[in-house]
Amino acid sequence: MKRLIYSTLICIMLLSPAVAESPLHEQIDTAVSKYQALSNESLATAAEFQRRVYLDLLGTIPSAQETRSFLDDGAADKREQLVNRIIADPRLNHRLANVFDVMLMERIADGQVKSAQWRQYLYDSFVANKPYNVLAREILASNGADPASRPAARFYLDRAGETNRLTRDVGRMFFGMDMQCAQCHDHPLIDGYFQRDYYGLFAFLNRSHIFTDTAKKNYFAEKSVGNVSFKSVFTEEAGETGPHLPGDAPITEPVHKKIDEYKVRPRANVVTVPTYSRREQLAVTATNGNNRAFNRNIANRLWGLMNGRALVAPVDLQHAGNPPLNPELMSVLELGIVQLNFDVKAFLREVALSRTYQRAYQLESGTKVTAAHIQGKLESVETVQNELSKQVVVASQAWQQQQVVVAELDTQWAEIRAAYVKADKAASAKLDKYLKEDGSRVTATNSISQRSPKRDVLAAAAAEIDAVLKLLPVEKGVVDAAAAFKKKLDASNAELTKLVATREKAEGKTKEELAELSPLQVALDTAWQAWEPGKIERQAAAAKEQVLRNAYEKIQAEFYAMDGQKLRWKRIQSAALLDEQVVSQQKQLVELQQKIKQSTDQVAADKQKLAQLQNNQQSSQQTHQQEMSALTGVEKQRTAKKEAVELMDELIATTNAAIKLISTDDDALAVVSQLKQQQSRLGSEMAEADKHVKLSQSEVSASAKQLQSAATAVTEMQKMLDAQLATLQTQQQQLATEQLALVTTLEKQAEAHEKLSSVLVHEFVVSDLKPLTPEQLANTVMESLGVTETFRVQVEAEVAKANPLTDVDKQDAAKIATRQREVSEKVQAKLASLENEFIKLYAAGAGQVQTDFFATIDQALYFTNGSRIKGWVNSNSYLTGRLIKSESASEISEQLYISLLNRRPTAQETKQVSDYLTARTDQKAETVREMIWALLASTEFRFNH
């Protein structure tokens, strides 16, 4: 209950003057910003905006002159001025006629009403700025009898008036609900599509039928009776329903005397019109601004027309389980179209003026959002959703309880209602017999009225001839004429006599049937008196049930919308987390690379130091070896000296022994003296040799220690180097691991950002990429190549010559507007057959979804090899000729990009054009054509962004 009060307050707030004072385009931007986790203030460039709004509202691109004029305009409000000009442009009427034709008829083949008549009807409606609800009312109410409004009946007639098909398509086109699968049972996949909903809409149409007159012309007539019952093929649950619109309570229908049920009674060659028309009620109640499904459907479709994706997609599957991307924005648009009195052009203008519509195609560089920020928003949504989940339970219980009340009333009043239905069937059957006889009476009366004048003329002529015969009895020619007139007069009298008899018989039967109808009407009145209180009570209960159901589905839709919102925000968060992870990993890689550089530098320094120590070791080794060699040398000398001393000692000892024998021999004594001197010298030399040996040994010991020290230093340095190399290897392995991890993260980031692109579109952070429709593609090709301009100049000259405007006329805004519309109509007439070539190749099949993009081989062959486009590109009468005449590469580049892509080329693109032309100076014409083909085949040309 609290929720209902709250919802009511919200509705009151939406309808308050404070909201109405704010332009719709500002309301749009406010609603969008509230639902965004990530904002982007970047708008499309002037060139992007101009191309976008031309394609969306006019179905074509601006001419080169229009492009330059807008791009060079320095006015701050030039975008608003452009939108205002486009809204006033007569080409908008053609565009809207095409949009609504495809939307409502889905390119089905011509039937009773030619598509040209239908499109002219739509075009005239938009020229007159007919509100959409009025247009829809005319279409839904039309029976095709009035020649002026007959084209509106194409919606019914060209679907052969088949009730189930019409129920589905009326639901889809006008209420955004494809309930086909609820025809035989409650929808198996959509909880909110019930069989009784299908038949509630079916009940508006089941009394209607195709009526064919004697001229084989079809009309969509309507009977006064026809109740609706249904039974599920799954559950065997049965029910009956009167007409009711999606989201609305059952309609309270008037009760007429059977004899008064028709404005135009059934009869030969006459389209019946009941006193109370359910189809007229469909037209009125759907379009009076109070049915939310109708209002939401058109607002949703028009938003999709401008933004590439509707808030609810598919557009014909609106239900609580498929909520709008932004429920608040949907409410703003739904209310906005009503407040604008269903003025389609005014609505589209407001959408075009919104910053949301003008958003850039790509996210502004530097726009960042943290995962923590998203987490905070997710937690807030989770809190609200948890509360909603409780409200869903309460609302569901309230609705279910009221369903029980309705079911109990159905049971309570079942017998009385059945008695009324039985009485109604009996009275209706008798009425049909009465109307049949009355039809025969009227037909006979009309025939008598039509034939009596002819009989009277024949009688007068026969009387005159008889008078002549009395004067000229033997004149053969007069006799033959008299006989012929008498024969015709007799036949006419016989026919009239027969007709009079038929009328008299029919009058008798009519009186009989009417007399028999009288008691049946009394019985029906009695049954109605008994059933009326129950019906009133039941309808009141059903109305309450619908209110509770709407409340439940509203809360349920909000709940599911938050599911979608959380999913989108989690994707943004996931991308943000990956962005943060990439930054962190890149930072770690930089730090690791710095460490590796430090380690590498240290390794290089250690290697250099090790090499020096190894050199020192080698030098010490050489010194040690030298000292060892020197020691060996001195030791050899010492040994030699020692041996000489020992020999000398022996010699002296021997000599001393001999002297003892010859002690007196002076020579011997002299020798001994000499030997002792030698011995003394050898002893001195031996002592000196011992010193040298000791010195050498000391030096060897010192060099050995030095060598050991050098070896130890080398060993220690080698250990340090090995440790540093191991550290470096570990760091390099870690680097490889981190780089691989970064690659994996970058892949995940790329995947997340690819998914994020659609999320950002759904969040209206960036604009969508929209494929051109067949008509847009045709007009874009022709405008860009100069074909349309050629037709336009030709038509303007023809019109000016046929009906020149005076100087006074040129100052009359109304006359100028009329002239512009006349030119536009004649140009469109010339383009129509060319458009059809594209439609045949690029449009989806009749009755299929017309918004999906697809590519075929036939399309590619037509675009590249077809004589039509190739002829335009090869001809010097169009763009190619103008480019060939241009002297400078920069001028060619500017014209090329302005004409085809509606923007000026970048410096790089200008250089590419210049380089290509310079490289093929002898093939300028062919080079120009190749560049035109390149841009025609580009994604930028093929899509609206």
PyMOL commands that set and color helices and strands:
alter all, ss='L'
color gray80, all
select helices_A, chain A and resi 2-14+17-21+24-34+46-58+64-72+78-88+91-105+115-127+132-141+150-157+163-175+180-182+195-205+258-260+278-287+292-307+327-339+344-353+371-412+414-471+476-661+666-762+774-785+787-802+809-811+813-842+857-865+867-874+879-885+889-901+907-919+921-936+939-942
alter helices_A, ss='H'
color red, helices_A
select strands_A, chain A and resi 208-212+218-222+228-231+238-241+262-264+273-274+770-771+943-944
alter strands_A, ss='S'
color yellow, strands_A
deselect
rebuild
show_as cartoon
